[in-house]
Amino acid sequence: MATVNYSVPEEVKQAFNKRFEGRNKSAIISELLMRAVEDENRRDRRRVVMNELIERSPLREGLTSDSARRVRDEMRGGL
């Protein structure tokens, strides 16, 4: 297991310690970090899909709901 050091404001540290008193804080922080990574990965995938929707739009100025839905469904199969 790796050790990671981050600086946080003292009030954040105190609130965290108070809220999670008696619990495995390393496990909680690991879970929070993993959630942050997963959230960022989802944002990246959404950006890719949105860019693909824009690129595949016949007019690029206006994407119909039906064509957006078709492209979205195709892209979901690949994610």
Distance bins in CASP14 RR format, pairs under 12 A and 6 or more apart:
PFRMAT RR
TARGET T0000
AUTHOR 0000-0000-0000
RMODE 2
METHOD distances of the structure
MODEL  1
1 26 0 0 0 0 1 0 0 0 0 0 0
1 27 0 0 0 0 0 1 0 0 0 0 0
1 29 0 0 0 0 0 1 0 0 0 0 0
1 30 0 0 0 0 1 0 0 0 0 0 0
2 26 0 0 0 0 0 1 0 0 0 0 0
2 29 0 0 0 0 0 1 0 0 0 0 0
2 30 0 0 0 0 0 1 0 0 0 0 0
2 33 0 0 0 0 0 1 0 0 0 0 0
3 26 0 0 0 0 1 0 0 0 0 0 0
3 29 0 0 0 0 0 1 0 0 0 0 0
3 30 0 0 0 0 0 1 0 0 0 0 0
4 26 0 0 0 0 1 0 0 0 0 0 0
4 29 0 0 0 0 1 0 0 0 0 0 0
4 30 0 0 0 0 1 0 0 0 0 0 0
4 32 0 0 0 0 0 1 0 0 0 0 0
4 33 0 0 0 0 1 0 0 0 0 0 0
5 29 0 0 0 0 0 1 0 0 0 0 0
6 12 0 0 0 0 0 1 0 0 0 0 0
6 13 0 0 0 0 0 1 0 0 0 0 0
6 16 0 0 0 0 0 1 0 0 0 0 0
6 29 0 0 0 0 1 0 0 0 0 0 0
6 32 0 0 0 0 0 1 0 0 0 0 0
6 33 0 0 0 0 1 0 0 0 0 0 0
6 36 0 0 0 0 0 1 0 0 0 0 0
7 13 0 0 0 0 1 0 0 0 0 0 0
8 14 0 0 0 0 1 0 0 0 0 0 0
8 15 0 0 0 0 1 0 0 0 0 0 0
8 16 1 0 0 1 0 0 0 0 0 0 0
8 17 0 0 0 0 0 1 0 0 0 0 0
8 29 0 0 0 0 0 1 0 0 0 0 0
8 32 0 0 0 0 0 1 0 0 0 0 0
9 15 0 0 0 0 1 0 0 0 0 0 0
9 16 0 0 0 0 0 1 0 0 0 0 0
10 16 0 0 0 0 0 1 0 0 0 0 0
10 17 0 0 0 0 0 1 0 0 0 0 0
11 17 0 0 0 0 0 1 0 0 0 0 0
11 18 0 0 0 0 0 1 0 0 0 0 0
12 18 0 0 0 0 0 1 0 0 0 0 0
12 19 0 0 0 0 0 1 0 0 0 0 0
12 29 0 0 0 0 0 1 0 0 0 0 0
13 19 0 0 0 0 0 1 0 0 0 0 0
13 20 0 0 0 0 0 1 0 0 0 0 0
13 25 0 0 0 0 0 1 0 0 0 0 0
13 29 0 0 0 0 0 1 0 0 0 0 0
14 20 0 0 0 0 0 1 0 0 0 0 0
14 21 0 0 0 0 0 1 0 0 0 0 0
15 21 0 0 0 0 0 1 0 0 0 0 0
16 22 0 0 0 0 0 1 0 0 0 0 0
16 23 0 0 0 0 0 1 0 0 0 0 0
16 25 1 0 0 1 0 0 0 0 0 0 0
16 26 0 0 0 0 0 1 0 0 0 0 0
16 28 0 0 0 0 1 0 0 0 0 0 0
16 29 0 0 0 0 1 0 0 0 0 0 0
16 32 0 0 0 0 1 0 0 0 0 0 0
17 23 0 0 0 0 0 1 0 0 0 0 0
17 25 1 0 0 1 0 0 0 0 0 0 0
17 28 0 0 0 0 0 1 0 0 0 0 0
17 29 0 0 0 0 0 1 0 0 0 0 0
18 25 0 0 0 0 0 1 0 0 0 0 0
19 25 0 0 0 0 0 1 0 0 0 0 0
19 28 0 0 0 0 1 0 0 0 0 0 0
20 26 0 0 0 0 0 1 0 0 0 0 0
20 27 0 0 0 0 1 0 0 0 0 0 0
20 28 1 0 1 0 0 0 0 0 0 0 0
20 29 0 0 0 0 1 0 0 0 0 0 0
20 31 0 0 0 0 0 1 0 0 0 0 0
20 32 0 0 0 0 0 1 0 0 0 0 0
21 28 0 0 0 0 0 1 0 0 0 0 0
22 28 0 0 0 0 0 1 0 0 0 0 0
23 29 0 0 0 0 0 1 0 0 0 0 0
23 31 0 0 0 0 0 1 0 0 0 0 0
24 30 0 0 0 0 1 0 0 0 0 0 0
24 31 0 0 0 0 1 0 0 0 0 0 0
25 31 0 0 0 0 0 1 0 0 0 0 0
25 32 0 0 0 0 0 1 0 0 0 0 0
26 32 0 0 0 0 0 1 0 0 0 0 0
26 33 0 0 0 0 0 1 0 0 0 0 0
27 33 0 0 0 0 0 1 0 0 0 0 0
27 34 0 0 0 0 0 1 0 0 0 0 0
28 34 0 0 0 0 0 1 0 0 0 0 0
28 35 0 0 0 0 0 1 0 0 0 0 0
29 35 0 0 0 0 0 1 0 0 0 0 0
29 36 0 0 0 0 0 1 0 0 0 0 0
30 36 0 0 0 0 0 1 0 0 0 0 0
30 37 0 0 0 0 0 1 0 0 0 0 0
31 37 0 0 0 0 0 1 0 0 0 0 0
31 38 0 0 0 0 0 1 0 0 0 0 0
32 38 0 0 0 0 0 1 0 0 0 0 0
32 39 0 0 0 0 0 1 0 0 0 0 0
33 39 0 0 0 0 0 1 0 0 0 0 0
33 40 0 0 0 0 0 1 0 0 0 0 0
34 40 0 0 0 0 0 1 0 0 0 0 0
34 41 0 0 0 0 0 1 0 0 0 0 0
35 41 0 0 0 0 0 1 0 0 0 0 0
35 42 0 0 0 0 0 1 0 0 0 0 0
36 42 0 0 0 0 0 1 0 0 0 0 0
36 43 0 0 0 0 0 1 0 0 0 0 0
37 43 0 0 0 0 0 1 0 0 0 0 0
37 44 0 0 0 0 0 1 0 0 0 0 0
38 44 0 0 0 0 0 1 0 0 0 0 0
38 45 0 0 0 0 0 1 0 0 0 0 0
39 45 0 0 0 0 0 1 0 0 0 0 0
39 46 0 0 0 0 0 1 0 0 0 0 0
40 46 0 0 0 0 0 1 0 0 0 0 0
40 47 0 0 0 0 0 1 0 0 0 0 0
41 47 0 0 0 0 0 1 0 0 0 0 0
41 48 0 0 0 0 0 1 0 0 0 0 0
41 79 0 0 0 0 0 1 0 0 0 0 0
42 48 0 0 0 0 0 1 0 0 0 0 0
42 49 0 0 0 0 0 1 0 0 0 0 0
42 79 0 0 0 0 1 0 0 0 0 0 0
43 49 0 0 0 0 0 1 0 0 0 0 0
43 50 0 0 0 0 0 1 0 0 0 0 0
44 50 0 0 0 0 0 1 0 0 0 0 0
44 51 0 0 0 0 0 1 0 0 0 0 0
44 79 0 0 0 0 0 1 0 0 0 0 0
45 51 0 0 0 0 0 1 0 0 0 0 0
45 52 0 0 0 0 0 1 0 0 0 0 0
45 72 0 0 0 0 0 1 0 0 0 0 0
45 75 0 0 0 0 1 0 0 0 0 0 0
45 76 0 0 0 0 1 0 0 0 0 0 0
45 77 0 0 0 0 0 1 0 0 0 0 0
45 78 0 0 0 0 1 0 0 0 0 0 0
45 79 1 0 1 0 0 0 0 0 0 0 0
46 52 0 0 0 0 0 1 0 0 0 0 0
46 53 0 0 0 0 0 1 0 0 0 0 0
46 72 0 0 0 0 0 1 0 0 0 0 0
46 75 0 0 0 0 0 1 0 0 0 0 0
46 76 0 0 0 0 0 1 0 0 0 0 0
46 79 0 0 0 0 1 0 0 0 0 0 0
47 53 0 0 0 0 0 1 0 0 0 0 0
47 54 0 0 0 0 0 1 0 0 0 0 0
47 75 0 0 0 0 0 1 0 0 0 0 0
48 54 0 0 0 0 0 1 0 0 0 0 0
48 55 0 0 0 0 0 1 0 0 0 0 0
48 71 0 0 0 0 0 1 0 0 0 0 0
48 72 0 0 0 0 0 1 0 0 0 0 0
48 75 1 0 0 1 0 0 0 0 0 0 0
48 76 0 0 0 0 0 1 0 0 0 0 0
48 78 0 0 0 0 0 1 0 0 0 0 0
48 79 0 0 0 0 1 0 0 0 0 0 0
49 55 0 0 0 0 0 1 0 0 0 0 0
49 56 0 0 0 0 0 1 0 0 0 0 0
49 68 0 0 0 0 1 0 0 0 0 0 0
49 69 0 0 0 0 0 1 0 0 0 0 0
49 71 1 0 0 1 0 0 0 0 0 0 0
49 72 1 0 0 1 0 0 0 0 0 0 0
49 73 0 0 0 0 0 1 0 0 0 0 0
49 74 0 0 0 0 1 0 0 0 0 0 0
49 75 1 0 1 0 0 0 0 0 0 0 0
49 76 0 0 0 0 1 0 0 0 0 0 0
49 77 0 0 0 0 0 1 0 0 0 0 0
49 78 0 0 0 0 1 0 0 0 0 0 0
49 79 1 0 0 1 0 0 0 0 0 0 0
50 56 0 0 0 0 0 1 0 0 0 0 0
50 57 0 0 0 0 0 1 0 0 0 0 0
50 63 0 0 0 0 0 1 0 0 0 0 0
50 68 0 0 0 0 1 0 0 0 0 0 0
50 71 0 0 0 0 1 0 0 0 0 0 0
50 72 0 0 0 0 1 0 0 0 0 0 0
50 75 0 0 0 0 1 0 0 0 0 0 0
51 57 0 0 0 0 0 1 0 0 0 0 0
51 60 0 0 0 0 0 1 0 0 0 0 0
51 71 0 0 0 0 0 1 0 0 0 0 0
51 75 0 0 0 0 0 1 0 0 0 0 0
52 63 0 0 0 0 0 1 0 0 0 0 0
52 67 0 0 0 0 0 1 0 0 0 0 0
52 68 0 0 0 0 0 1 0 0 0 0 0
52 70 0 0 0 0 0 1 0 0 0 0 0
52 71 1 0 0 1 0 0 0 0 0 0 0
52 72 0 0 0 0 1 0 0 0 0 0 0
52 74 0 0 0 0 1 0 0 0 0 0 0
52 75 1 0 1 0 0 0 0 0 0 0 0
52 76 0 0 0 0 0 1 0 0 0 0 0
52 78 0 0 0 0 0 1 0 0 0 0 0
52 79 0 0 0 0 0 1 0 0 0 0 0
53 60 0 0 0 0 1 0 0 0 0 0 0
53 62 0 0 0 0 0 1 0 0 0 0 0
53 63 1 0 0 1 0 0 0 0 0 0 0
53 64 0 0 0 0 0 1 0 0 0 0 0
53 65 0 0 0 0 0 1 0 0 0 0 0
53 67 0 0 0 0 1 0 0 0 0 0 0
53 68 1 0 1 0 0 0 0 0 0 0 0
53 69 0 0 0 0 1 0 0 0 0 0 0
53 70 0 0 0 0 1 0 0 0 0 0 0
53 71 1 0 1 0 0 0 0 0 0 0 0
53 72 1 0 0 1 0 0 0 0 0 0 0
53 73 0 0 0 0 0 1 0 0 0 0 0
53 74 0 0 0 0 0 1 0 0 0 0 0
53 75 0 0 0 0 1 0 0 0 0 0 0
53 76 0 0 0 0 0 1 0 0 0 0 0
54 60 1 0 0 1 0 0 0 0 0 0 0
54 61 0 0 0 0 0 1 0 0 0 0 0
54 62 0 0 0 0 1 0 0 0 0 0 0
54 63 1 0 0 1 0 0 0 0 0 0 0
54 67 0 0 0 0 0 1 0 0 0 0 0
54 68 0 0 0 0 1 0 0 0 0 0 0
54 71 0 0 0 0 1 0 0 0 0 0 0
55 63 0 0 0 0 0 1 0 0 0 0 0
55 71 0 0 0 0 1 0 0 0 0 0 0
55 75 0 0 0 0 0 1 0 0 0 0 0
56 62 0 0 0 0 0 1 0 0 0 0 0
56 63 0 0 0 0 1 0 0 0 0 0 0
56 64 0 0 0 0 0 1 0 0 0 0 0
56 67 1 0 0 1 0 0 0 0 0 0 0
56 68 0 0 0 0 1 0 0 0 0 0 0
56 70 0 0 0 0 1 0 0 0 0 0 0
56 71 1 0 1 0 0 0 0 0 0 0 0
56 72 0 0 0 0 0 1 0 0 0 0 0
56 74 0 0 0 0 1 0 0 0 0 0 0
56 75 0 0 0 0 1 0 0 0 0 0 0
57 63 1 0 1 0 0 0 0 0 0 0 0
57 64 0 0 0 0 1 0 0 0 0 0 0
57 65 0 0 0 0 0 1 0 0 0 0 0
57 66 0 0 0 0 0 1 0 0 0 0 0
57 67 1 0 0 1 0 0 0 0 0 0 0
57 68 0 0 0 0 1 0 0 0 0 0 0
57 70 0 0 0 0 0 1 0 0 0 0 0
57 71 0 0 0 0 1 0 0 0 0 0 0
58 64 0 0 0 0 1 0 0 0 0 0 0
58 66 0 0 0 0 0 1 0 0 0 0 0
58 67 1 0 0 1 0 0 0 0 0 0 0
58 68 0 0 0 0 0 1 0 0 0 0 0
58 70 0 0 0 0 0 1 0 0 0 0 0
58 71 0 0 0 0 0 1 0 0 0 0 0
59 67 0 0 0 0 1 0 0 0 0 0 0
60 67 0 0 0 0 0 1 0 0 0 0 0
62 68 0 0 0 0 1 0 0 0 0 0 0
63 69 0 0 0 0 0 1 0 0 0 0 0
63 70 0 0 0 0 0 1 0 0 0 0 0
63 71 0 0 0 0 1 0 0 0 0 0 0
63 72 0 0 0 0 0 1 0 0 0 0 0
64 70 0 0 0 0 1 0 0 0 0 0 0
64 71 0 0 0 0 0 1 0 0 0 0 0
65 71 0 0 0 0 0 1 0 0 0 0 0
65 72 0 0 0 0 0 1 0 0 0 0 0
66 72 0 0 0 0 0 1 0 0 0 0 0
66 73 0 0 0 0 0 1 0 0 0 0 0
67 73 0 0 0 0 0 1 0 0 0 0 0
67 74 0 0 0 0 0 1 0 0 0 0 0
68 74 0 0 0 0 0 1 0 0 0 0 0
68 75 0 0 0 0 0 1 0 0 0 0 0
69 75 0 0 0 0 0 1 0 0 0 0 0
69 76 0 0 0 0 0 1 0 0 0 0 0
70 76 0 0 0 0 0 1 0 0 0 0 0
71 77 0 0 0 0 0 1 0 0 0 0 0
71 78 0 0 0 0 0 1 0 0 0 0 0
72 78 0 0 0 0 0 1 0 0 0 0 0
72 79 0 0 0 0 0 1 0 0 0 0 0
73 79 0 0 0 0 0 1 0 0 0 0 0
END
